[in-house]
Amino acid sequence: MTKLSREKIFFIILLIILLLSIYIIYWNIIDYINIYKAISGVDVKVADIKLSELGESYKIYVKILITNPSDLNINFVDIGGHIKLNTIYLGIINFYDKPQVIGKRSFNVTLMGVYEATPDKITIIKKALMEGKFNWEIYGWATFEVKGQRLMVEYRLET
Amino acid sequence: MKKIMDLFVLLTLTVFNTAFIFTFEVQKTQNVYVYIVFPAIISGIILSIYSIDIKKSLILSIFIILLSSILLSLFYSLPAFLGIIAEDLVNPFIFLSVKKAVNNVLIMILPLIISTLIASTIISGFME
């Protein structure tokens, strides 16, 4: 009799622990999935490309717009980008004045990237200027973070 | 009946540990002692109360470690299975989630085994 009741009490305590744990897991799974849904819902797009000419040096300015339609503030970790002109690889785009946070429901946060042509790439740009043919290809990844969960978002533009 | 009860204890303690570690990861609490070490010690004590035999409780605790790492990696990689993540990121994401799960479970191994050993020694001493 005593052994049976001891086992029963043990069973009931374990059952309570099990149910509470399942409830906690359920609640956390919803949070976890919401975080990833919010980050993967962020839209990164290239809005504008401008070529500026100063004497013999060429700079390409890339304007990037970030939109966060979700209800979570998303931390901006980093962004990297590459640039191609007429299928020839030029180099890496440098981004300045990166934002810390993309706030909830903020649309078109602007980010400027600059590519400065190195001497060996100047000929490629000159050739494109002479032919008047500019087929840009800009692509890269932006990394976002919410509560330690990180995810990359791809952007790409081909003209 | 005994085997079913064994499985039930195993399942409960696995889910208990997993719940705490998952909370630790998702809510970014950074409190390792409360969310990983403490549940491991508690489950070690519960195990040794359940089976007074040291050998059996140790085997059960090893199973808890294995099962919680599997369960945690499943939970961590849920966004990949639900199709939230871009297709070319799925494989690295699953790899990273398994790595994260194993990293978290590694912290729990020592407290679980030590508390099982100590508690079952004390309890078996009481029984004699």
Interface residues (C-beta under 8 A of the other chain):
Chain A: E7 F10 F11 L14 L15 I17 L18 L20 S21 I22 I24 I25 N28 I29 D31 Y32 I33 I35 Y36 K37 S40 K147 G148 Q149 L151 M152 V153 E154
Chain B: M5 F8 V9 L11 T12 V15 F16 T18 A19 F20 F22 T23 E25 V26 Q27 K28 I46 I49 Y50 F75 L78 P79 L82 I84 I85 A86 L89
